[in-house]
Amino acid sequence: MQTSGPIIHGALGSIGATALQLTTNAAPLNSGVRIKALAGNTNKVYVGLAGVTTSTGYELSAGNDVLVPCKDASTIFVIGSATGQEVRFIAN
């Protein structure tokens, strides 16, 4: 598989009732960022832009993932319905 542009990846843990920025890496992306809620999560995680809430975000149950088409992964935020949730991400 050949890609152009950077590939960035990471993990974000301790997700809870306060929205957290997925990454501070603002490298320009070609296709977006895939975010996966870890299978061991005990509650849901919600994905969105700054200001995301559990009422407005895209819901991810444990083990589920979503591809968010975007040009900058640092614009994505996550929030949990309970503390201690985790996600992993990869972007290009």
Secondary structure, DSSP 8 states (H G I E B T S, - for coil): ----S--EEEEEEEE-SS-EES-S-----SS-EEEEE-TT-SS-EEEESTT--TTTSEEE-TT-EEEE--S-GGG-EEEESSTTEEEEEEE-
